[in-house]
Amino acid sequence: MLRSTFQHLRGVGQKTEKVLWKKGVFTWEDYELTFQRQSTLFSEIPINAPLAQSKLAYDKGDMDFFAETLPSAEYYRVALEFPQSVLFLDIETTGLSVYYDVISIVGWSLDKNYGVYINGQDDDRLREALGSAKLIVTFNGTLFDIKFLRKHFKKLSIPAIHLDLRFFAKRVGLSGGQKAIEKQIGFHRESDVEGMLGEAAPILWHQYRRGDQTAMKRLIEYNHADIEGMKWILDNCIEQYFDKAEIPKKIRKRPTFTKQASSIRWVKRMPRDLKENKIFIRGCSEFCVS
């Protein structure tokens, strides 16, 4: 759908983009051909629009270009264009203050693979996942997750394109916290964590620090449920927004993030290849940060 997008061009907003679509200009190639044939048809649109830059950035996978030129409200189009490169991320912390509290775990899902970083352990897998993603999806990450990540990790490379589901959901009339929205759209969590609230995360972390590895297992399961719920919210929001924004059916791409369900791959021993997203829980007395 990104190649049917024109709002990243100077002078083109939502209204002008809809004019183009109504005139049958659905792709960048259509746009160029139209101006070659009748340059006066769309006099309000700059003829020398930098489509060459757009094509080059698209082919190179340069998402920084689109992060700078495309309105953040349209970032969902990037997600639809590169679904295997969308990273869903959620953190758990010891509290709500970015100044006084710390990250306990960071969970993420990229192309059906779920991985987790536990405070104090090696963060190479997290950095590698972020480095290979074109877009990051969070729920309220703008005000919470991203701030904690930048404080906790040094020189962490985070994708420039960030789709915050809290604000995207509001655009289609879904408000409240993530769990409230999940209920509205019919997403049901596994029974083990179905009734668990975010307030339990700090308690589980402190139990783990005292030697309870079962507590860490439950914390990871809760984090995994948050991430899987995001996929349902994103699919639902995109479908609703298509209708609300009157996106032509010809250029719609059906969201399939719910089909990219991930699973937790528990192992009893430390995996030889640390690049694999296999989760081994060990005692934290040697490495945990309070």
N, C-alpha and C positions, 0 to 999 in steps of 0.2 A: 504493500500500500504506500510505501514511502515514495515510490516512483510515480505515484499519482498525486503527490503533495506539491503545492506551490507556495505555501505560506512562508517558506524559508527564503523566498525571493523578495528582494527589496520592492516595496510598494504593493505587495499582494497580501491581503488579509482574508478573513473568512468569507466576506461577501464577494470579493473578486474571485476567489477560488471557486465558489459556487457558480459564478457566472461562467467560468471556464468549463466546469463540468456540464452545465446545461447546454453549452455550445458543442459538446462532444469532445472536448479536450481533456482526455483522461490520463495521459502520460506525458513525460517530458518530451518524448519524440513528437507527440501530437502538438505540443506547444510550439516547438521549433518549426514544424511544417506549417502550422497555421500562420505564423508571422511571415514565413517565406512567401506564402500565397497572397495574403491580404494583411498588410501591416497596419491597416487602419481599423480593422474589425474590433480590436480591443485597445483603443487609444489610451485607456486609463492604465494599461499595464506597460511597464518599461520593456521595450523591444530588446534591449541589450542585456536582458536578465542573465546572470552568470550560471547558466545550466551546465556549462563545461566544468565548472568547479564542483557542481553537485554530482555529476557523473563520476568525476575523478575521486571524490571523497567516498562515494558509494562503492566503487570498485575496490578501493583500498581499505574499506571498512573503517574509514576515519570518522568516528562518531563525534569527535570534538567539533568538526565543522557544523554538523547538524545541531549540536548542543548550543552553539553560538548563534545560529541563524533561525532555528525552528522554535516557535513558541512552546514553552514547557507544557502547555495544555494539550499539545498534539504529540507528546512523546510516546503515547500508546502506539502510534503508527510505526515507530522504530521497533517496538516489541513485536508487533505482528510481522514485520519484515525479517527479523532475525530471532525467531523463537528459541532456537537452540543456544543462543548467546545471551539469554536473559537470566540474570542471577537474582533469585529471591533471597532476601537476607533478613534475619531477625536476631536481635541480641537479648540476652537476659543480664540483669544487673543486680547489684546489692541494694539499690534504691533509685530514686528518681533524680537525684542531684548530680549533675555532671561534674560538679566541683568536689563533692565529698564521697560519692559512691564510685564503684568500679564495675567493669564488665566481668561477669562470671563465665558466660559462654557466648560464642557467636555461631549461629547455624546458618547454612546456606544450601540452596538447591540450584544446580546448573545442569540442564539437559538430563533430567531424571536422576541425577546423582546428589545425594545428601551428604554434606560434610559438616564437621563441627570443630571449632577451636575451643579448648578449655583454658581458662586463664592460667598462665604460667607455662603452658606447653609450647611446642614449636608452632609458629604461625605460617610456615611456608605454604601449606595447602590453601589457606585462606588467601594469601597474597597471590598465589598462582590462579585461583579461581577468579578473583577480582580482575586480574590482569588479562584474562581471556574473555571476560564478559564485555558486551557492548552496551548493556543497560542494566541498571540495578533497580529492583522493585522492593519497596518497604511499605509498612503501614505506620504512618506518623514518623518516618525516618528523618524527615526534614528537621523536626523539632527535638528528636530523641536519638535514634540510632546513629546517625551520621556524626553528631556532636561527640558522642561517646567514642566512636571509632577513631576520630581524629585526635582525641585526647589520649586514648590508650595505646595506639600504635604509632610508631615513628615512620614518617615517609611512606604512608600507606597510599597506594594508588587506587582511587575509587572512580569508577566510570563517570564521565561528565554528565551523561544522561541518566537522570534519577526520576523514576515514576513513583510518586507517593500516593498510595491507594486511599489514604484518608481523604485527600482532596479530590482525587478522581471520582471516588464514590459519591461525594457531595454533589458533583455535577449531574448525577442521575438520580438524585433524591435519596441516597442512602447515607444516613448519618449515624453517629454514635461510635462506640469502640469496635474493634475488629470482631469480637465475639457476637456483639449485637447484630452486626451486618451479616455475619455468617448465618445466624438464625433466620434473618429476613430472606436470604436467598436459598435456604434449604441445605446448607452444608452441615454435616454432622461429624463431630470428632469421634475418635475411638473412645470406648467407654472408660478406659483407664484414666483419661485426661479430660473427659467431657465437661466435668463440673469444676475443673481446676481454674483458679484465678491467678492473675499475674502476681498478686501479693504473696503467693506461695513460693515464687522463684527465689527470693533472698533466703527464705527459711531452708529450702532444699540445699542451697549452696553452702550455708553454714553447717548443715548436717553432714554434707560431704566433706567439708574441711575437718570435721571431727572424726572422719573415718568411715562414714556410711556411703558406700559406693552405690547402693540401691537408690539413694537420694539423687545422685548424679544421673543415673539411668532415667529416673522419672523426669528430671529437669530437661534432659535431652528429648525425651518423648513429647514433652509439652512444647518445646521449641519447634520440633518437627511438625507438630499439629498446627502451630501458627503459620509456618511456611506453606504447608499444603492448603490451608485456608485461604491464603493470599491468592493462590492460583485460581480458586473458585471465584473469588471476588473480582479478580482482573477479567476473567472470561465474561462474567455477568455484566460488569460495568461496560465493557467494550460493546457487547451486544445491545445493551440499552442505549448507549451513546450513539451508536449507528443510527438508530431510529430518531432519537432526540435531535441530532444534528443534521438529519436528512442526508446522510452519506449515500451516494448512489450505489445501488446493489452491484453494479458492474465492477466497482473497485473495492468492495468489501472483502476482507479476508477473515474467514471464520477463526476465532481464537480457539486454540487447542491446548492451553496450558494445563487444564485439568487432566489431559491425557499424558502429561509429563510427570505423573505422580512418582515420587521418590520413596525409597524405603530406607530404614536404618539398618546398616550392615554391621551387626555386632560381631566381635571376635574375642576369643578368650586370651589371645596372646598378641603382643605388639606386632603388627604386620611388618614384614621385611621391607616392603616398598611403602614408604611413608606418603607417596603421592596418591596411593589408593585411598578412597574415602571409606575406609573400614574403621570402625570406632571401637577402641579398646579403652576401658576405664581402669585406671590404676589409682592407688592411694595418692593423696595430694600432699602428704607431709613434707615431701622433698622439694616441691615446686610451687605450691599454691601461693597466690598473692591475696592478701586480705582486702 
